[in-house]
């Protein structure tokens, strides 16, 4: 297995297994997810998000946003992909949105000066727009005319071996794809694990309908 599972502690020595809790849409650790076969053709030329073959969920992350809103994150066994389901009312409540993310890049941060350069005042993260490979995205969080603060999120992750907390400082961008109710998202996250290791990840996502998923 590769960098993400090593960084997130997903290859830790076996301990007491964590019980899989079924969430919205029937998603849960150990379940498999297949994607509508027409998505690749639909997104061709509209988005660079890759639709993977059938994936098994290895770990589940939960972010309590407060006011009965939740982000449920399902990290696939093939680590390039993860699924986010926003629910309201309860963790397994009403589904507000579903986004499939591809990891674009990841870097371990070794110093505060490097962090400031990559995701601080000297970076483009947090500005009203962000350009990625000639494609412009508009900031979703923050109303400042200039650079805005990253948003704090606390995620509890559970896998078959353990559970742990990851602290995020994140920024979300989006753009219209021209397809009905399908937006493309660019998510940056400065992440710190319980050991104090800091990283910066970038993920590219696309809006899905619940009917785009088949839970096995």
JOHU-V355603 format. One line per field, one symbol per residue. ss: DSSP state (a for helix, b for strand, c for the rest). phi: phi as a letter, one per 40 degrees, with the letter a starting at -180 (. if undefined). burial: I if it has 9 or more other C-alpha atoms within 8 Angstrom, else O. A space follows every 50 residues. Layout:
ss = ???
phi = ???
burial = ???
This chain:
ss = ccaaaaaccccccccccccccccaaacccccbbbbcccaaaaaccccccc ccccbbbbbbbbbbbbccbbbbbbbbccccbbbbbbbbcccccbbbbbbb bbbbbbbbbccaaaaaaaacccccccccbbbbccbbbbbccccccccccc bbbbbbbbbcccbbbbbbbbbbbbbbbbbccbbbbbbbbbbbcccccbbb bbbbbbbbcaaabbbc
phi = .bccccccgcbcdcbcccccbcbdggcadgcbbbbdcccdcccdgbaccc cccdbcccabbbbccgfgbbbbbbccccccbabbbcbbgadbccccabbc bbccaaaccbacccccccabccbcchcdbbbbfgbcbbccbgbccbcbcc ccbbbbbbbcbababbcbbbabbaaccgccfbbbbbbbacbbcccgcbab bbbbbbcbcdccbbcb
burial = OOOOIIOOOIOOOOOOIIOOOIIIOOIIIOIIIIIOOOIIOOIOOIIOIO OOOOIIIIIIIIIIIOOIIIIIIIIIOOIOIIIIIIIIOIIIIIIOIIII IIIOOIOOIOOOOIIIIOIIOOIIIIIIIIOOOOOIIIIOOOOOOOIIOO IOIIIIIIIIIIIOIIIIIIIIIIIOIOOOOIIIIIIIIIIIIOOOIIII IIIIIIIIOOOIIIIO
